[in-house]
């Protein structure tokens, strides 16, 4: 019975019961989040090259305060309030209505087409470079060979995901040990050299070619992207054992872990290679060699292979739940909601994603990365909008974790990432030109076009999954925020 005697209608089941067979505890969840966001300092080399040593270190240290922390606070509140499958899709649907919820889900899934294809391609690139050092040129300038390697990475990890969230979490712990161990050695060796006076002094003030403003803009874009993905774990919220408490605790652990994983190895590498011009994408093995010798460079190169695999596995766990919940609401064929008879996972949805990522991994699609950035930024802004809407519409709902500071805290947490997103967007368009604008607008507009088409051809009046919120009086009491001319007049049925 709801408060006041009203009888709550039964909620539509959000996931098959089998998904709860394998639930994530705090440590595996933290490692999944580590790889959903970071995977180690691989890829940060370009930050030093573009912004110089001092600015790179400052950006690594300060960006989490105005980007990661506000985003993590938002995710912690909404996850503790609505720990449901689909995560950010359900939050936006509940806060802003089904139209904006669909855009959140579609834009997130569309961005993953490019984002997820990068990791197996990186694996093939690292492997090719290592083989070249051994005199083996089998993959050099062999696009088909590299694609086959990428596919050979995608499908075993997809099958691992079919087995459930727990195997993905446990494997992430092992991956994290393998990836972080050589960087721990790098930091220890660099610290020993620093205290003994053997290390060279990094030229911290130098800014490579260009103005301070340009260095700041490009560097900010790189470091923001490396600190993105804090909402990833929300999509498998009902596969976490204690989501109301573990998600906020996981974020409290993961944010400093990722920050230190970026900061300490970069600082250590600068002691051995102080010239910013020698920092380029994929150069961490060579940088490590300058500090600890060739054996350490090889170890970190091997860690890059593991990191690329772990990044794909963790992000597959998150991304594969998006088409699953879209199908549950009727926007995709119902076949994608089928659960594996043994493992209880949405295996058809996982295999669909694996097929798409295999196709996109044929090429790096470097020109589409900007679309990935813009789509992700748009989804983050929608999540903050949902946070504000739900604070206003459901003020008495249970929130085991709240963004501190009341309304001033919520507004501040929203404005800081919004300003950074605006700055990064402007810099991106300036660097990439008109093509980036057209591609980004087309990607964003695709959801606007697809929504009415899918409602007519696929959804056909099917009811949306009800998103339960503890403390909400009844399904009938909820009223969507109405945005004229954007949200269709027809409201979802809570049957």
BELQUIQUI-V785939 format. One record per backbone hydrogen bond with DSSP energy under -0.5 kcal/mol. NH is the residue of the N-H (numbers start at 1). CO is the residue of the C=O. Records with the same first field share a line. If there is no record, write none. Layout:
NH: CO ; CO
//
This chain:
2: 6
5: 2
6: 3
8: 6
19: 16
20: 17
21: 18
22: 19
23: 21
24: 239
29: 25
30: 26
31: 27
32: 28
33: 29
34: 30
35: 31
36: 32
37: 33
38: 34
39: 34
44: 41
47: 44
48: 44
49: 45
50: 46
51: 47
52: 48
53: 203
54: 204
56: 52
57: 53
58: 54
59: 55
60: 56
61: 57
62: 58
63: 59
65: 62
66: 62 ; 63
67: 63
68: 63
69: 64
71: 67
72: 68
73: 69
74: 70
75: 71
76: 72
77: 73
78: 74
79: 75
80: 76
81: 77
82: 78
84: 82
86: 235
87: 84 ; 234
89: 86
90: 87
91: 87
92: 88
93: 89
94: 90
95: 91
96: 92
97: 92 ; 93
101: 97
102: 98
103: 99
104: 100
105: 101
106: 102
107: 103
108: 104
109: 105
110: 106
111: 107
112: 108
113: 109 ; 110
114: 110 ; 111
115: 111
116: 112
117: 113
118: 114 ; 115
119: 115
120: 116
121: 117
122: 118
123: 119
124: 120
125: 121
126: 122
127: 123
128: 124
129: 125
130: 126
131: 127
132: 128
133: 129
134: 130 ; 131
135: 132
136: 131
137: 135
142: 139
143: 141
146: 142
147: 143
148: 144
149: 145
150: 146
151: 147
152: 148
153: 149 ; 150
154: 150
155: 151
157: 153
158: 154
159: 155
160: 156
161: 157
162: 158
163: 159 ; 160
164: 161
168: 164
169: 165
170: 166
171: 167
172: 168
173: 169
174: 170
175: 171
176: 172
177: 173
178: 174
179: 175
180: 176
181: 177
182: 178
183: 179
184: 180
185: 181
186: 182
187: 183
188: 184
189: 185
190: 186
191: 187
192: 188
193: 189
194: 190
195: 191
196: 192
197: 193 ; 194
198: 193
199: 193
200: 271
202: 200
203: 274
204: 202
208: 206
215: 211
216: 212
217: 213
218: 214
219: 215
220: 216
221: 217
222: 218
223: 219
224: 220
225: 221
226: 222
227: 223 ; 224
228: 225
232: 229
234: 231
235: 232
236: 233
237: 84 ; 234
239: 236
240: 237
241: 24
243: 240
245: 242
246: 242
247: 243
249: 245
250: 246
251: 247
252: 248
253: 249
254: 250
255: 251
256: 252
257: 253
258: 254
259: 255
260: 256
261: 257
262: 258
263: 259
264: 260
266: 262
267: 263
268: 264
269: 265
270: 266
271: 267 ; 268
272: 268
273: 269
276: 274
278: 275
279: 276
280: 278
283: 280
287: 283
288: 284
289: 285
290: 286
291: 287 ; 288
292: 288
293: 288 ; 289
296: 293
297: 293
298: 294
299: 295
300: 296
301: 297
302: 298
303: 299
304: 300
305: 301
306: 302
307: 303
308: 304
309: 305
310: 306
311: 307
312: 308
313: 309
314: 310
315: 311
316: 312
317: 313
318: 314
319: 315
320: 316
321: 318
322: 319
323: 319
324: 320
325: 321
326: 322
327: 323
328: 324
329: 325
330: 327
331: 326
332: 326
336: 333
337: 334
338: 335
340: 345
344: 340
347: 345
348: 338
350: 346
351: 347
352: 348
353: 349
354: 350
355: 351
356: 352
357: 353
358: 354
359: 355
360: 356
361: 357
362: 359
363: 360
368: 365
369: 366
372: 368
373: 369
374: 370
375: 371
376: 372
377: 373
378: 374
379: 375
380: 376
381: 377
382: 378
383: 379
384: 380
385: 381
386: 382
387: 383
388: 384
389: 385
390: 386
391: 387
392: 388
393: 389
394: 390
397: 394
398: 470
406: 403
408: 405
409: 405
410: 406
411: 407
412: 408
413: 409
414: 410
415: 411
416: 412
417: 413
418: 414
419: 415
420: 416
421: 417
422: 418
423: 419
424: 420
425: 421
426: 422
427: 423
428: 424
429: 425
430: 426
431: 427
432: 428
433: 429
436: 433
437: 433
438: 434
439: 435
440: 436
441: 437
442: 438
443: 439
444: 440
445: 441
446: 442
447: 443 ; 444
448: 444
449: 445
450: 446
451: 447
452: 448
453: 449
454: 450
455: 451
456: 452
457: 453
458: 454
459: 454
460: 455
461: 455
462: 459
468: 466
470: 81
472: 469
477: 474
478: 474 ; 475
481: 95
483: 481
484: 482
486: 483
487: 483
488: 486
495: 493
//
